[in-house]
Amino acid sequence: MSASLVHDFDWIARQMPDAPALSWHGGVWTYAQLRRAVGCMQGKLRHHALEPGARVALLVRNSPQYVASYFGVIAAGCVAVPLNVQERATVLSRQIEHAGCAAVIADPQHPEWSALSEAIAPTVPLVVTLDLQPGPAGCDAFCLTLVAEGGAEPELNLPERQVDEPAMMIYTSGTTSRPKGVMLSNGNLVANARAIAAYLQITPNDKVLCGLPFHFSYGSSVLNSNLISGAQLLLEDNFAFPQQTLRKMQDEGVTGFPGVPSTFALLLGRCQLSDFDLSKLRYLTQAGGSMPRAQIEKLRQQLPHTQVFIMYGQTEATARLSYLAPEHLEAKLGSVGMPLPGVTIEVRSEGKVVPQGEVGEICARGPNIMLGYWREPELTAQVLRDGWLHTGDLGHIDEEGFLYIDGRAVEMIKVGAFRVSPQEVEEVLATFPGVEEVAVTGIADEVLGQSIKAVIVLREGAPADLRGIKAHCRQHLASYKVPKIVEFATALPRTSSGKVQRFKLA
């Protein structure tokens, strides 16, 4: 079987060449322009005779030029290695060295580029720098730069690709301090993108506003699923000014919006969504960690005509493992739904499937499960066993087959003889008036082994009512689950993908 993400993109681009594909800083690239740029990047890499499977790092922020480079790398049979543009040169150079990159594609305006380019010069044979301009002029400049030494502008040419050939490597931002290179195949990317596009029912009529960085799996999945479906992606640099984001969604008639829990906490905490005309907003998607039920309820109240999809996955599963369809949201609030078509999920303990309702480790298999961790055979063998991905997440399945997440195995807090899920405590704290975000972790305790610490971000103007918070917890939680320490902060420590770094809370 042969397939690649770029084959799907190429087909849709040929069907609707004049349709808008990407909007960025007021400029638009059509599908034909994007396809042309992908062909130019493919031609550039072929001109330099990069071998199939060669790793190519991308240090480019979300932009049409990133998308063209990403697809171009895969089209050339190489492995795209997107890097976190917020990282420092020391980390970036280590990742480029670890991946053994044969080429680096970069934005020379990146603040770390001067130091990074000097560090990688002895070991990286090919460096391509891009001029990031918006609009059609940016497409022309992109192509002109790439064909300058190669002569005539090449046409996108797609030979057959095997599903098990590596196509992408994502360095997990990680909720722990050790990042890993997750190797994803052509088949992984295609299977997950098609499945997501199917359950979201993405069509060429969709306009999706995306501020999620493409260097991590959720953002990458949004990019992939929309561009193989003919939708238009509006690229947003960040959500620092939520009112501007909502006004853009209103003015552009946005139909889809993906976010992580912190995205929705920011929007709900700073704005009244019903103040904006979001009547064309067909759906929201949420992944990247659990979202308190109170937040989900607020979204439903303020956007009653918008479908809300709650999703669960891992980078090791390309992006998505399961989703809760909007029609089940009320009855199954707190669940992450059912597996994607083709994906099987089991909950196990000590190698055996546990009965319905019992908690165990979530294990999954399917066409979206990674090839393994780059240069980490022992770690790969721990996580991939007999074709099953052992996620490290704890969960249970109810009598109707719906999956619930009960926490991470390594995050469970052991208070004396009890095991406490941080998520359960966070759910309660999130319902206290004035709480915008909260994260819970375990800290050392001489008597109990561990006790519970909560870090709370308050809405603007809300009082730091420590006594009220403690009383609220005592009312809704068993005594051993009540946080011993409560601290207030202006922000929670997060990875670039928006996940809370619990190991920094202590």
ABEGO torsion letter per residue (X at the ends): XBBBAAAAAAAAAAABAABBABBBGGBBBBAAAAAAAAAAAAAAAAAAGBBBGBBBBBBBBBBAAAAAAAAAAAAAGBBBBBBBAABBAAAAAAAAAAAGBABBBBBAABAAAAAAAAAAAAABABBBBBBBBBEAAAAAAAAAAAAAAAEBBBBBBBBBBBAABBABBBBBAEABABBBBBBBBAAAAAAAAAAAAAAAGBBAABBBBBABBAABAAAAAAAAAAAAAGBBBBBBABAABAAAAAAAAAAAGBABBBBBAAAAAAAAAABBAAABBAAABABBBBBGEBBBAAAAAAAAAABAABBBBBBBBBAAAGABABBBBAAAAAAABGBAEBBBBGBBBBBBBGGBBBBBGBBBBBBBBEAABBAEBBGBAAAAAAABBGGBBBAGBBBBBBAAGBBBBAEBAAABBBBEABBBBAAAAAAAAAABBGBABBBBBBBBBAAAGBBBBBBBBBBBGBBBBAAAAAAAAAAABBAAABBABBBBBABBBBBAAGBBBAAAAX
